[in-house]
Amino acid sequence: MPKKVVPEAERRRRRPTRQGTVLSEELIVRTALRMLREHGGAGLTARRLGAALGADPSTVYRYFAGLDGLTRAIGEELMGRALDSWTATGHWRADLRALGLAIHASYLAHPQAALLTASRVTGRPREIEVDETILGILRGAGFCDADAVGVYHAFIDLALAFAALDAGALAIEDGVREADEEMWTSTYARLPAETHPHIAATAHLLADRMNLSAYPVVLDTLLGRAEAQLVASRHEAAAP
């Protein structure tokens, strides 16, 4: 049976750790992000985290419902950082585009954490705040509730799917990633037109584009479709 998470007021250490710091959820999450960056998902253990914090490995269980609870908190942190870096303008399409790019960038800043958390639903306050913000933008723009939920679903899944995809490339070893990226010039660009006419004709364009994320392009496609959907619903509502 999992241990009960101790309430915040009761779990604060009265004395600093061996490193002279006072533990908090925020400190543990920041330390976990650093460990993920340095050691990857397999390296995030209670023992290693305790050593990095200068505390007993069991300390994490006083703050989170196990490492899974910590994983949810890490996901929430990435969502919160995205929201904190974003500013609303009042123009729904521009605001959603900027927020989507902010989410994508926040996850790519911590690719190992992105791979660990992009598929998770945390149910924590900052993630809920992001969801409330997106739905508020859509409903404020005039989308009916069903359409707002549909666009929200596609929007957030798209952001997280590309975050995981692009983070996967960043998380592999530099040499391996560079070899993959060079494939467009070392292999594709050298395919003969006699056997691969379409690749040969577009090889220079493929080399320029394929190592970049397609997320901004696909995001614009989604938002363009959503805008057309909104215009159509308005015309339908105005029809006699």
C-alpha positions as a Markdown table, in Angstrom:
| # | Residue | x | y | z |
|---|---|---|---|---|
| 1 | Met | 0.0 | 0.0 | 0.0 |
| 2 | Pro | 1.5 | 3.4 | -1.0 |
| 3 | Lys | 2.5 | 5.8 | 1.7 |
| 4 | Lys | 0.3 | 8.8 | 2.3 |
| 5 | Val | 1.9 | 12.0 | 1.1 |
| 6 | Val | 2.6 | 14.3 | 4.1 |
| 7 | Pro | 0.9 | 17.7 | 3.9 |
| 8 | Glu | 3.2 | 20.6 | 2.9 |
| 9 | Ala | 3.1 | 22.3 | 6.4 |
| 10 | Glu | 4.1 | 19.0 | 8.1 |
| 11 | Arg | 6.8 | 17.8 | 5.8 |
| 12 | Arg | 9.1 | 20.8 | 5.7 |
| 13 | Arg | 12.5 | 20.1 | 7.2 |
| 14 | Arg | 13.3 | 22.1 | 10.2 |
| 15 | Arg | 17.0 | 21.7 | 9.6 |
| 16 | Pro | 18.8 | 22.3 | 6.3 |
| 17 | Thr | 20.1 | 19.2 | 4.4 |
| 18 | Arg | 23.8 | 18.3 | 4.3 |
| 19 | Gln | 24.2 | 20.8 | 1.5 |
| 20 | Gly | 22.6 | 23.6 | 3.6 |
| 21 | Thr | 19.3 | 23.8 | 1.7 |
| 22 | Val | 15.8 | 23.5 | 2.9 |
| 23 | Leu | 13.8 | 20.9 | 0.9 |
| 24 | Ser | 10.6 | 21.8 | -1.0 |
| 25 | Glu | 8.6 | 20.4 | -3.9 |
| 26 | Glu | 10.1 | 23.1 | -6.1 |
| 27 | Leu | 13.7 | 22.2 | -5.2 |
| 28 | Ile | 13.1 | 18.5 | -5.7 |
| 29 | Val | 11.5 | 19.1 | -9.1 |
| 30 | Arg | 14.4 | 21.3 | -10.2 |
| 31 | Thr | 16.9 | 18.7 | -9.0 |
| 32 | Ala | 15.0 | 16.0 | -10.8 |
| 33 | Leu | 15.1 | 18.0 | -14.0 |
| 34 | Arg | 18.8 | 18.3 | -13.7 |
| 35 | Met | 19.2 | 14.6 | -13.1 |
| 36 | Leu | 17.1 | 13.8 | -16.1 |
| 37 | Arg | 19.2 | 16.0 | -18.3 |
| 38 | Glu | 22.4 | 14.4 | -17.0 |
| 39 | His | 21.4 | 10.8 | -16.7 |
| 40 | Gly | 18.1 | 10.3 | -18.6 |
| 41 | Gly | 14.9 | 8.7 | -17.4 |
| 42 | Ala | 16.6 | 5.5 | -16.1 |
| 43 | Gly | 18.8 | 7.6 | -13.9 |
| 44 | Leu | 16.0 | 9.2 | -11.9 |
| 45 | Thr | 15.9 | 7.1 | -8.8 |
| 46 | Ala | 15.0 | 7.9 | -5.2 |
| 47 | Arg | 18.5 | 6.9 | -4.1 |
| 48 | Arg | 20.2 | 9.2 | -6.7 |
| 49 | Leu | 17.8 | 12.0 | -6.1 |
| 50 | Gly | 18.4 | 11.8 | -2.3 |
| 51 | Ala | 22.2 | 11.9 | -2.9 |
| 52 | Ala | 21.8 | 15.0 | -5.1 |
| 53 | Leu | 19.7 | 16.7 | -2.5 |
| 54 | Gly | 21.9 | 15.7 | 0.4 |
| 55 | Ala | 19.0 | 13.9 | 2.0 |
| 56 | Asp | 17.7 | 10.4 | 2.8 |
| 57 | Pro | 16.3 | 8.7 | -0.4 |
| 58 | Ser | 13.0 | 8.2 | 1.4 |
| 59 | Thr | 12.6 | 12.0 | 1.5 |
| 60 | Val | 10.9 | 12.1 | -1.9 |
| 61 | Tyr | 8.1 | 10.0 | -0.5 |
| 62 | Arg | 7.2 | 12.7 | 2.0 |
| 63 | Tyr | 6.6 | 15.1 | -0.8 |
| 64 | Phe | 5.2 | 13.0 | -3.7 |
| 65 | Ala | 3.3 | 9.8 | -4.1 |
| 66 | Gly | 6.4 | 7.9 | -5.2 |
| 67 | Leu | 8.4 | 8.6 | -8.3 |
| 68 | Asp | 5.2 | 8.5 | -10.4 |
| 69 | Gly | 4.0 | 11.5 | -8.4 |
| 70 | Leu | 7.3 | 13.2 | -9.0 |
| 71 | Thr | 6.9 | 12.5 | -12.7 |
| 72 | Arg | 3.5 | 14.3 | -12.7 |
| 73 | Ala | 5.1 | 17.2 | -10.9 |
| 74 | Ile | 7.8 | 17.5 | -13.5 |
| 75 | Gly | 5.2 | 17.5 | -16.3 |
| 76 | Glu | 3.3 | 20.2 | -14.4 |
| 77 | Glu | 6.5 | 22.3 | -14.1 |
| 78 | Leu | 7.1 | 22.2 | -17.8 |
| 79 | Met | 3.5 | 23.3 | -18.5 |
| 80 | Gly | 3.8 | 26.0 | -15.9 |
| 81 | Arg | 7.0 | 27.3 | -17.5 |
| 82 | Ala | 5.3 | 27.5 | -20.8 |
| 83 | Leu | 2.4 | 29.5 | -19.4 |
| 84 | Asp | 4.8 | 31.8 | -17.6 |
| 85 | Ser | 6.7 | 32.6 | -20.8 |
| 86 | Trp | 3.5 | 33.4 | -22.7 |
| 87 | Thr | 1.5 | 36.7 | -22.9 |
| 88 | Ala | -2.0 | 37.0 | -24.2 |
| 89 | Thr | -2.8 | 39.6 | -26.8 |
| 90 | Gly | -6.6 | 39.1 | -27.1 |
| 91 | His | -6.3 | 37.7 | -30.7 |
| 92 | Trp | -7.4 | 34.1 | -30.3 |
| 93 | Arg | -5.4 | 32.6 | -33.2 |
| 94 | Ala | -2.2 | 34.4 | -32.4 |
| 95 | Asp | -2.6 | 33.6 | -28.7 |
| 96 | Leu | -3.1 | 29.9 | -29.3 |
| 97 | Arg | -0.1 | 29.8 | -31.8 |
| 98 | Ala | 2.1 | 31.6 | -29.2 |
| 99 | Leu | 1.0 | 29.3 | -26.4 |
| 100 | Gly | 1.5 | 26.2 | -28.5 |
| 101 | Leu | 5.0 | 27.3 | -29.4 |
| 102 | Ala | 5.7 | 28.0 | -25.8 |
| 103 | Ile | 4.6 | 24.5 | -24.7 |
| 104 | His | 6.8 | 23.0 | -27.4 |
| 105 | Ala | 9.8 | 25.1 | -26.4 |
| 106 | Ser | 9.4 | 24.4 | -22.7 |
| 107 | Tyr | 9.4 | 20.6 | -23.3 |
| 108 | Leu | 12.4 | 20.8 | -25.7 |
| 109 | Ala | 14.4 | 22.7 | -23.1 |
| 110 | His | 14.3 | 19.4 | -21.1 |
| 111 | Pro | 14.1 | 16.6 | -23.7 |
| 112 | Gln | 14.6 | 13.8 | -21.2 |
| 113 | Ala | 11.8 | 15.1 | -19.1 |
| 114 | Ala | 9.7 | 15.6 | -22.2 |
| 115 | Leu | 10.0 | 12.0 | -23.1 |
| 116 | Leu | 9.0 | 11.0 | -19.5 |
| 117 | Thr | 6.0 | 13.3 | -19.2 |
| 118 | Ala | 4.6 | 14.3 | -22.6 |
| 119 | Ser | 2.1 | 11.4 | -22.5 |
| 120 | Arg | 1.0 | 12.0 | -18.9 |
| 121 | Val | -2.0 | 13.8 | -17.5 |
| 122 | Thr | -0.9 | 15.3 | -14.2 |
| 123 | Gly | -4.2 | 16.8 | -12.9 |
| 124 | Arg | -2.0 | 19.4 | -11.1 |
| 125 | Pro | -2.8 | 23.1 | -10.8 |
| 126 | Arg | -0.5 | 24.5 | -13.4 |
| 127 | Glu | -1.5 | 22.0 | -16.1 |
| 128 | Ile | -5.1 | 22.7 | -15.2 |
| 129 | Glu | -4.4 | 26.4 | -15.6 |
| 130 | Val | -3.0 | 25.8 | -19.1 |
| 131 | Asp | -6.1 | 23.8 | -20.1 |
| 132 | Glu | -8.4 | 26.5 | -18.6 |
| 133 | Thr | -6.6 | 29.1 | -20.6 |
| 134 | Ile | -6.8 | 27.2 | -23.9 |
| 135 | Leu | -10.5 | 26.6 | -23.5 |
| 136 | Gly | -11.1 | 30.1 | -22.4 |
| 137 | Ile | -9.4 | 31.5 | -25.5 |
| 138 | Leu | -11.6 | 29.2 | -27.7 |
| 139 | Arg | -14.9 | 29.9 | -26.0 |
| 140 | Gly | -14.1 | 33.6 | -25.9 |
| 141 | Ala | -13.5 | 33.6 | -29.6 |
| 142 | Gly | -17.0 | 32.2 | -30.2 |
| 143 | Phe | -16.5 | 28.5 | -30.6 |
| 144 | Cys | -19.4 | 26.5 | -29.3 |
| 145 | Asp | -18.5 | 24.1 | -26.4 |
| 146 | Ala | -18.3 | 21.0 | -28.6 |
| 147 | Asp | -16.0 | 22.7 | -31.2 |
| 148 | Ala | -13.9 | 24.3 | -28.4 |
| 149 | Val | -13.3 | 20.9 | -26.9 |
| 150 | Gly | -12.5 | 19.4 | -30.3 |
| 151 | Val | -9.9 | 22.1 | -31.1 |
| 152 | Tyr | -8.5 | 21.9 | -27.6 |
| 153 | His | -8.0 | 18.2 | -27.9 |
| 154 | Ala | -6.2 | 18.5 | -31.2 |
| 155 | Phe | -4.2 | 21.5 | -30.1 |
| 156 | Ile | -2.8 | 20.0 | -26.9 |
| 157 | Asp | -2.2 | 16.6 | -28.3 |
| 158 | Leu | -0.4 | 18.1 | -31.3 |
| 159 | Ala | 1.9 | 20.2 | -29.0 |
| 160 | Leu | 2.8 | 17.2 | -26.8 |
| 161 | Ala | 3.2 | 14.8 | -29.7 |
| 162 | Phe | 5.7 | 17.0 | -31.4 |
| 163 | Ala | 7.3 | 17.8 | -28.1 |
| 164 | Ala | 7.9 | 14.0 | -27.6 |
| 165 | Leu | 9.0 | 13.5 | -31.2 |
| 166 | Asp | 11.4 | 16.4 | -31.3 |
| 167 | Ala | 12.7 | 15.7 | -27.8 |
| 168 | Gly | 13.5 | 12.1 | -28.9 |
| 169 | Ala | 16.0 | 13.5 | -31.4 |
| 170 | Leu | 17.5 | 15.8 | -28.9 |
| 171 | Ala | 17.8 | 13.1 | -26.3 |
| 172 | Ile | 20.0 | 10.7 | -28.3 |
| 173 | Glu | 23.8 | 11.0 | -28.3 |
| 174 | Asp | 25.1 | 14.0 | -30.3 |
| 175 | Gly | 27.1 | 11.8 | -32.7 |
| 176 | Val | 24.1 | 9.6 | -33.5 |
| 177 | Arg | 21.8 | 12.6 | -34.0 |
| 178 | Glu | 24.3 | 14.3 | -36.3 |
| 179 | Ala | 24.6 | 11.1 | -38.4 |
| 180 | Asp | 20.8 | 11.0 | -38.7 |
| 181 | Glu | 20.7 | 14.6 | -39.8 |
| 182 | Glu | 23.5 | 14.2 | -42.3 |
| 183 | Met | 21.6 | 11.4 | -44.0 |
| 184 | Trp | 19.7 | 13.9 | -46.0 |
| 185 | Thr | 22.9 | 15.1 | -47.7 |
| 186 | Ser | 25.0 | 11.9 | -47.5 |
| 187 | Thr | 22.4 | 9.5 | -48.7 |
| 188 | Tyr | 19.2 | 11.1 | -50.0 |
| 189 | Ala | 20.9 | 13.8 | -52.0 |
| 190 | Arg | 23.0 | 11.2 | -53.8 |
| 191 | Leu | 20.1 | 9.0 | -55.0 |
| 192 | Pro | 20.0 | 8.9 | -58.8 |
| 193 | Ala | 17.2 | 10.4 | -60.7 |
| 194 | Glu | 16.8 | 7.3 | -62.8 |
| 195 | Thr | 15.7 | 5.3 | -59.8 |
| 196 | His | 14.3 | 7.9 | -57.4 |
| 197 | Pro | 13.2 | 10.9 | -59.6 |
| 198 | His | 11.1 | 12.6 | -57.0 |
| 199 | Ile | 13.6 | 12.5 | -54.2 |
| 200 | Ala | 16.4 | 13.6 | -56.6 |
| 201 | Ala | 14.3 | 16.6 | -57.7 |
| 202 | Thr | 13.6 | 17.7 | -54.1 |
| 203 | Ala | 16.8 | 16.6 | -52.4 |
| 204 | His | 18.1 | 20.1 | -51.8 |
| 205 | Leu | 14.7 | 21.1 | -50.3 |
| 206 | Leu | 14.6 | 18.0 | -48.1 |
| 207 | Ala | 18.1 | 18.8 | -46.7 |
| 208 | Asp | 17.0 | 22.3 | -45.8 |
| 209 | Arg | 13.7 | 21.3 | -44.1 |
| 210 | Met | 13.9 | 17.8 | -42.7 |
| 211 | Asn | 16.1 | 18.5 | -39.7 |
| 212 | Leu | 13.7 | 21.3 | -38.5 |
| 213 | Ser | 10.6 | 20.6 | -36.6 |
| 214 | Ala | 7.4 | 20.6 | -38.6 |
| 215 | Tyr | 5.4 | 21.7 | -35.6 |
| 216 | Pro | 4.9 | 25.3 | -36.5 |
| 217 | Val | 3.6 | 24.4 | -40.0 |
| 218 | Val | 1.2 | 21.7 | -38.7 |
| 219 | Leu | 0.1 | 24.1 | -35.9 |
| 220 | Asp | -0.8 | 26.7 | -38.4 |
| 221 | Thr | -2.7 | 24.1 | -40.4 |
| 222 | Leu | -4.7 | 23.2 | -37.3 |
| 223 | Leu | -5.4 | 26.8 | -36.4 |
| 224 | Gly | -6.4 | 27.6 | -40.0 |
| 225 | Arg | -8.9 | 24.8 | -40.0 |
| 226 | Ala | -10.2 | 25.9 | -36.7 |
| 227 | Glu | -10.7 | 29.5 | -38.0 |
| 228 | Ala | -12.6 | 28.2 | -41.0 |
| 229 | Gln | -14.7 | 26.1 | -38.7 |
| 230 | Leu | -15.5 | 29.2 | -36.6 |
| 231 | Val | -16.4 | 31.3 | -39.7 |
| 232 | Ala | -18.7 | 28.5 | -41.0 |
| 233 | Ser | -20.5 | 28.2 | -37.7 |
| 234 | Arg | -21.1 | 32.0 | -37.6 |
| 235 | His | -22.5 | 32.0 | -41.1 |
| 236 | Glu | -24.7 | 29.0 | -40.2 |
| 237 | Ala | -26.0 | 30.8 | -37.1 |
| 238 | Ala | -26.7 | 34.0 | -39.1 |
| 239 | Ala | -28.5 | 32.2 | -41.9 |
| 240 | Pro | -32.3 | 32.7 | -41.9 |
